[in-house]
Structure formats: C-alpha cells, structure tokens
Amino acid sequence: MTEKELVNMIMESPEFKIVYEGAKLEPRQAEKAVETRYPVVLAQVSNEYPWKWAIGIDDKLTVANQSDYTLEGAGGKDCEDIINIRFATSSTPTSFKVLGEMSSVEMDHYDEDHAMSSPEKWILLRYDKDRFPVVRLFDSPASTGDTLRYRYRRRNVGITAFPPPFDEVFRLAMMAQFMPSYVRRYVAEIAKMVKRHDPELGSEDMARLGKHLEARNRSRNGKYGYN
C-alpha cells in the first residue's frame, strides 16, 4: 500500500463520508485532513512494536573519557529512538555486553555507588536540534575506538515497508483518527499482527501486550473519552 492508496481507501469509506459531510467539509478539505494525519498514523503503527523492518542497527566509535554520544543511525539520519545499546572494546571487538538503561532518578547516585572501569549503563539525556537521541554512558569509555552498537527505531520507515497484511491496520488506524469507535478494532488488529510477527509469543505475553496497547491508545485518544 502507498500513502495515496490509503488516502483513497479512507475517502471511499461511506462511514468517513458521513463524518466529513457532518462537519460540513468539502471532499478536498476532507482529503487534506486525511493527508495531514498520515505522518501521525505512520509513526503510530511503526512504534507500536519493534517490527523487524522498522528496526536499524548501527555502530558508534567511542572517544576516551567522553560520556555523551549523539546516535543518528545509519547514514547519519535514521534514528528515531533507542531500543538498546551494547558495548565492546577494541581488544575484544566481537564480545558485546548489553548496557542497562537507567532512569534519571537512578542517574543521580549511580556514579557515587558504583566503581566502574568501563560503560555499564546508559540514559537518554535529551534530543538534539535535529531530534536525534543523545545518550550518556556510565562510566565514560577509557579508550578511543571501542564500539557502541545500538538497535533503534528507524525514523524514515515508509508505509511501503510494511507487508500487505498491514493494509487493514493502517485503514483502522486512520479511521480511528476521526472516529473513536475504531480504536478497539485497531488495537485488536495490531495484536493480531504482533502474533503473526512473533508466533512464539504465548497467551500471557499477548494478554500483557493487549493491556499495553489498550492503555497506550486510551492515552493517545483520551480526548475521545472511550473506555
């Protein structure tokens, strides 16, 4: 599916026609409203789960005694958010250890309570002016040329990267932007895609995921007051 195909699908929906006619919008105004929501819907579906095609991996070389690093992703333009970070020294370049993620509360006392000789933890410090994440390592690398290998959610994932079964997910996500009654159907469809994406997930995993998706979408669509 392409962006234009999604827009056309929504515009051809009888239910959406009732909505925009009720709002006294002309067809072109309604189409513009759908086009405006497209980036929102794309980001929403992309971030619901770490889909394999929406995840990138990149390396960043360390600088001795430097604790803060901007992680831009592949080509210096692809990183939206960090999933995890691993670290390997130049002397053992294939032996990566996972660095733990910290909260800002933990950060305040971690240096005082832990004696470290290499990075063990990281925290998302801020986003830079181009909205790339800046992370701080605890402790700072002792050497230049060690490797930070990070997995991240890609910034520039287009709708065409998603396989055809996601056409219905995007349709429901877009309809939910205008009609809150579609939110539950969207959540159910996303959960079905997650199960297809990771078939080894058990019933308890899916139950937790369902609650997580419901809570996230309740927050996202709280203005509609659905329960």
C-alpha positions as CSV (number, residue, x, y, z in Angstrom):
1,M,0.0,0.0,0.0
2,T,1.1,3.6,-0.7
3,E,0.1,6.8,1.0
4,K,-2.1,7.7,-1.9
5,E,-3.9,4.3,-1.8
6,L,-4.5,4.7,1.9
7,V,-6.0,8.2,1.4
8,N,-8.2,6.9,-1.4
9,M,-9.4,4.0,0.7
10,I,-10.5,6.3,3.5
11,M,-12.1,8.8,1.2
12,E,-14.2,5.9,-0.4
13,S,-15.4,4.8,3.0
14,P,-19.2,5.5,3.5
15,E,-18.6,6.0,7.2
16,F,-15.9,8.6,6.7
17,K,-18.2,10.4,4.2
18,I,-20.8,10.7,6.9
19,V,-18.2,12.2,9.2
20,Y,-16.8,14.8,6.8
21,E,-20.2,15.8,5.5
22,G,-21.5,16.2,9.1
23,A,-18.5,18.5,9.7
24,K,-19.6,20.4,6.6
25,L,-16.3,19.7,4.8
26,E,-15.9,19.6,1.0
27,P,-14.3,16.4,-0.3
28,R,-11.0,18.1,-1.0
29,Q,-10.9,19.5,2.6
30,A,-11.6,16.1,3.9
31,E,-8.9,14.6,1.8
32,K,-6.5,17.2,3.1
33,A,-7.4,16.3,6.6
34,V,-6.6,12.6,5.9
35,E,-3.3,13.5,4.2
36,T,-2.4,15.7,7.3
37,R,-3.0,12.7,9.6
38,Y,-0.9,10.3,7.5
39,P,2.5,11.0,9.3
40,V,0.8,10.6,12.7
41,V,-0.7,7.2,11.7
42,L,2.6,6.0,10.1
43,A,4.5,6.9,13.3
44,Q,1.8,5.3,15.5
45,V,1.9,1.9,13.7
46,S,5.7,1.9,13.4
47,N,6.1,2.5,17.2
48,E,3.5,0.0,18.4
49,Y,6.0,-2.9,18.3
50,P,9.7,-3.4,17.2
51,W,8.8,-4.6,13.8
52,K,11.8,-6.1,12.1
53,W,11.6,-3.8,9.0
54,A,11.3,-0.7,11.3
55,I,14.5,-1.5,13.3
56,G,18.0,-0.4,12.5
57,I,21.4,-1.3,13.9
58,D,24.4,1.0,13.8
59,D,27.8,1.4,15.4
60,K,29.4,4.4,17.1
61,L,33.1,4.5,18.0
62,T,33.9,5.9,21.4
63,V,36.2,8.7,22.4
64,A,38.3,8.3,25.6
65,N,36.7,9.9,28.6
66,Q,33.7,11.1,26.6
67,S,30.4,10.2,28.2
68,D,27.8,11.8,25.8
69,Y,27.0,10.5,22.3
70,T,24.6,11.5,19.7
71,L,23.2,8.5,17.9
72,E,22.0,9.4,14.4
73,G,21.6,5.9,13.0
74,A,22.7,4.6,9.6
75,G,23.8,7.3,7.2
76,G,23.6,9.9,10.0
77,K,19.8,10.4,9.5
78,D,17.8,7.3,10.5
79,C,17.5,7.1,14.3
80,E,14.2,7.9,16.0
81,D,14.5,6.2,19.4
82,I,17.0,3.8,21.1
83,I,16.0,0.3,21.9
84,N,19.2,-1.0,23.4
85,I,22.9,-0.4,23.4
86,R,25.8,-2.9,23.6
87,F,29.5,-2.2,24.2
88,A,32.7,-4.0,23.0
89,T,36.3,-2.9,23.5
90,S,38.7,-2.7,20.6
91,S,40.7,-5.6,22.0
92,T,37.6,-7.9,22.0
93,P,35.6,-6.4,19.1
94,T,33.1,-9.3,18.8
95,S,32.4,-9.7,22.5
96,F,29.5,-7.3,23.2
97,K,27.9,-6.8,26.5
98,V,24.4,-5.2,26.9
99,L,24.4,-1.9,28.8
100,G,21.5,-1.4,31.2
101,E,19.2,1.6,30.7
102,M,18.8,3.9,33.7
103,S,16.2,6.4,34.8
104,S,17.0,10.0,35.7
105,V,16.5,9.2,39.3
106,E,19.0,6.3,39.2
107,M,21.5,8.5,37.4
108,D,21.8,11.0,40.3
109,H,23.5,8.5,42.6
110,Y,24.9,5.8,40.2
111,D,28.4,7.3,40.0
112,E,28.6,7.6,43.7
113,D,27.5,4.0,44.4
114,H,29.4,2.1,41.7
115,A,33.1,1.8,40.9
116,M,33.3,1.2,37.1
117,S,36.2,0.7,34.7
118,S,34.0,0.7,31.5
119,P,30.5,1.6,30.5
120,E,27.8,-0.4,32.3
121,K,24.7,1.8,31.9
122,W,23.2,4.5,29.7
123,I,20.5,7.1,30.0
124,L,18.6,9.1,27.3
125,L,19.8,12.6,28.1
126,R,17.9,14.6,25.5
127,Y,17.3,15.1,21.8
128,D,19.5,17.4,19.8
129,K,18.2,20.1,17.4
130,D,17.6,17.6,14.7
131,R,15.8,15.4,17.2
132,F,18.4,12.6,17.3
133,P,18.8,11.0,20.7
134,V,21.8,12.0,22.9
135,V,22.8,9.3,25.4
136,R,25.1,9.4,28.4
137,L,27.2,6.4,29.4
138,F,28.2,5.4,32.9
139,D,31.1,5.2,33.1
140,S,32.9,7.0,30.3
141,P,34.9,4.7,28.0
142,A,38.5,4.6,28.9
143,S,39.7,4.2,25.3
144,T,39.1,5.7,21.9
145,G,37.9,3.2,19.2
146,D,35.7,1.0,21.4
147,T,32.3,0.2,19.8
148,L,28.8,1.2,20.8
149,R,26.4,-1.0,18.9
150,Y,22.8,0.2,19.2
151,R,19.4,-1.0,18.0
152,Y,16.9,1.7,17.2
153,R,13.6,2.5,15.7
154,R,14.1,3.9,12.3
155,R,12.9,7.4,11.5
156,N,12.3,7.1,7.8
157,V,10.2,3.9,7.5
158,G,7.6,4.4,4.8
159,I,4.3,2.7,4.6
160,T,5.6,0.6,1.7
161,A,8.0,-1.2,4.1
162,F,5.1,-2.9,5.8
163,P,3.8,-6.2,4.3
164,P,0.3,-6.3,2.7
165,P,-1.5,-7.7,5.8
166,F,-0.9,-4.3,7.4
167,D,-3.2,-2.6,5.0
168,E,-6.1,-3.2,7.3
169,V,-4.0,-2.0,10.3
170,F,-3.4,1.4,8.6
171,R,-7.0,1.7,7.5
172,L,-8.3,1.2,11.0
173,A,-5.6,3.5,12.5
174,M,-6.6,6.2,10.1
175,M,-10.3,5.8,10.7
176,A,-9.7,5.9,14.5
177,Q,-8.2,9.4,14.0
178,F,-11.6,10.6,13.1
179,M,-13.9,8.0,14.7
180,P,-13.1,6.8,18.2
181,S,-15.3,3.7,17.8
182,Y,-12.5,2.3,15.6
183,V,-9.8,2.3,18.3
184,R,-10.7,-1.1,19.8
185,R,-10.7,-2.7,16.3
186,Y,-7.4,-1.1,15.6
187,V,-5.9,-2.5,18.8
188,A,-7.2,-6.0,18.1
189,E,-5.7,-5.9,14.6
190,I,-2.3,-4.7,15.8
191,A,-2.3,-7.5,18.4
192,K,-3.0,-10.0,15.6
193,M,-0.1,-8.6,13.5
194,V,2.2,-8.9,16.5
195,K,1.3,-12.6,17.0
196,R,2.0,-13.2,13.3
197,H,5.3,-11.3,13.6
198,D,6.4,-13.2,16.6
199,P,4.5,-16.6,16.6
200,E,6.4,-17.8,19.7
201,L,4.7,-15.3,22.0
202,G,2.5,-17.1,24.5
203,S,-1.0,-16.3,25.7
204,E,0.3,-14.4,28.8
205,D,2.6,-12.3,26.6
206,M,-0.3,-11.5,24.3
207,A,-2.5,-10.6,27.3
208,R,0.1,-8.2,28.6
209,L,0.5,-6.8,25.1
210,G,-3.2,-6.3,24.7
211,K,-3.4,-4.3,28.0
212,H,-0.4,-2.3,27.0
213,L,-1.9,-1.4,23.6
214,E,-5.2,-0.6,25.1
215,A,-3.6,1.7,27.7
216,R,-1.4,3.4,25.1
217,N,-4.3,4.1,22.8
218,R,-6.5,5.2,25.6
219,S,-3.9,7.8,26.5
220,R,-3.4,8.7,22.8
221,N,-7.1,9.1,22.2
222,G,-8.1,10.3,25.7
223,K,-9.8,13.3,24.3
224,Y,-12.5,11.0,22.9
225,G,-13.3,9.5,26.3
226,Y,-13.6,5.9,25.2
227,N,-13.3,3.2,27.9
